Amino acid sequence: MEIKTDRLDGIVERYNQIEKRLQDPTVTADNKAWVELCRERAELEPLVQKYGELKKAQAEFADASEMSRSDDAELAALAKEEITALESRLTELNDELKIMLLPKDPNDGKNAVLEIRPAAGGEEAALFAAELCRMYRMFAERKRWKVEDISLSETELGGIKEAVFGISGKDVFSFLKFESGVHRVQRVPVTETQGRVHTSTVTVAVLPEAETVGIEINEKDLKIDTYRSSGAGGQHINKTDSAIRITHLPTGIVVTCQDQRSQTKNKERAMQVLATKLYDHFQGQKDEEYASLRKGQVGTGDRSERIRTYNFPQGRVTDHRIGFTLYNIDEFMNGDLDKMAEALRIADQTRKLEQA
């Protein structure tokens, strides 16, 4: 992928236009226009700065090249040393700009909705599902993101039948989108009496949270049920029918919300989640490229495929899509996902550069 300087020059020109427009009193008086321009400027600024560094390094390289031809042997030698350093710097800047110019996932800046469900393995899968919930919550805490419970169904032993929660903050989806898929655990379950290692699986789905604005939902297409929120063993969280179940009849998508004590608040949150699921559903139908990306995030990311193995006897976590292994399973389960997230991000960028 060659860097097209005309494209970068166009970005700089656009950035300068925005700077001028932000000084215009008519723009500052229009809050919506002002916010949009500020957002665009913030997106372009890192590119403009990096391109400025590249142009400066190129000018210094040209100067050093001229000096290297000097009749002064000492000056020429110094210039050649500088050329070597500048060649390395130019390569580094070019590589950084290539990555920055890659097409952005329009969902990267969005909040996310996580759905975690046990698959194969019975109670052990449910227990591991609960541990994955804890892991993602601790990761969110490290990132200073906000976690909001939407729906939770527990087992008698403290496992999870289903957990749905929202995570909001800076670039949440960009960090979590590669978590979609089947997570496999290998360990001796607490329910095992003979010390044998069992293999169980849990599915994780990560959806970019959609704005309700722009997602049209016809009330006639909805079946809304109310019921009493309950916890493990049928113990009631409260004594009113505040939990909400919404079924979107045309697609069969079902959403429940029971975290809030108010029926009204549960309905509002359920509608938000429904909008997110409908967004994902219809985007996948009408946009093959989007659907392909959703299924193939750094490999596949599809919920039907095993993406990662957590091997407790060996203390390792392996992501099968990129062949990346960490031997810090305890820290990983305590939310230390940064190294894995970075490896997945780099693999995704490398794939995109190869395809560019």
Secondary structure, DSSP 8 states (H G I E B T S, - for coil): ----HHHHHHHHHHHHHHHHHTT-HHHHT-HHHHHHHHHHHHHHHHHHHHHHHHHHHHHHHHHHHHHTT-S-HHHHHHHHHHHHHHHHHHHHHHHHHHHHTS---TTTTS-EEEEEEE-SSHHHHHHHHHHHHHHHHHHHHHTT-EEEEEEEEE-TTS-EEEEEEEEESTTHHHHHGGG-EEEEEEE--TT-SS---EEEEEEEEEEE---STT----GGGEEEEEE--B-GGG-BS-SS--EEEEEETTTTEEEEE-SSSSHHHHHHHHHHHHHHHHHHHHHHHH-HHHHHHHHEETTEE-TTSEEEEEETTTTEEEETTTTEEES-HHHHHTT--HHHHHHHHHHHHHHHHHH-
